[in-house]
């Protein structure tokens, strides 16, 4: 690396600048490798017997944590591509673990673990199996389930709807979607029933507008003698996706069948949400960006923002001079996706030159 020093500037300033830039470099490198998936509250218990081995308990905790992580970032259709992982391979992806609590009660050993997995190694492991992971973003949707009894020509909403009553009773730790159910409003009931004949085309705007949520899932559950057809209208960021699924369930007053339908529908919605947040790790877009050295806080915040993004595969400093620090960023996505993602963090780039700069 070559530095050209102009005589008009005191030598001490250059020494200060070089030390400052090196400090930024090492700070950046440390932050990059600190990125991890943190899985908490893994509870394990085992009888405290003669052959008790604490290492076996910890290994079981690693396996459960890995299984939970995979459920968070991999769609249900891709999970069968993951074979039983070898212990050494699993441990190689773990950055650290902590024992939050351990105790003995009635000769039973209880332990609560937290496990941190290296994101880069997890992504590589999945990429080798042709699996594209998803960013585990948690999201709240307004959820309106409506049972349509086609034999009786009737709509079942709110307290008369077993799907509505039971939807939020059980929630899985690995589910990313949180569902807000509407309140029992007679005006809403009347409005929906008024649109019975064109229910599949009805947009539910009058109902949705009462809630402070732009994103919603409307489930039209058509019941007849052959089974249940569910037409789901999923709205996210003003984009609408329609999903049509058929289930061989005939009695929606039967708790087991209701629970089964709820489980299957939640799986459909979780998979769709994962698809929206999917990372194509096979795309490795190389970007060159320069940041002004006038304000060290700007540099630090830029690195922190890069470090917080799951779509950033890697970044590092390639060089620096008196005016700029130069970064190389490897991004899992297209240039437009990068620009959109960074704009959400209040960064706008001048992309006219080979090396981009912040406007």
Buried (B, 14 or more C-beta within 10 A) or exposed (E): EEEEEEEEEEEEEBEEBEEBBEEBBEBBBEBBEEBBBEBBEBEBEBEBEEEEEEEEBBBBBBBBBBBBBBBBBBBEEBEEEBEEBEEEEBEEBBBEBEEEEEEEEEEEBBBBBBBBBBBBBBBEBBBEEEBBBBBBEEEEBBBBBBBBBEEEEEBBBBEEBBBBBBBEEEEEEBBBBEBBBBEEBEEBBEBBEEBEEEBEEBEBEEBBEEEEEEBBBBBBBBBEEEEBBBBBBBBBEEEEEEBEBEBEBEEBEEEEBBBBBBEBBBBBBBBBBBEBBBBBBEBEBEBBBBBEBEEEEBBBBBBEBBBEBBBBBBBEBEBBBEEBBBBBBBBBBEEEBBBEBBEEEEBEBEBEEEBBBBE
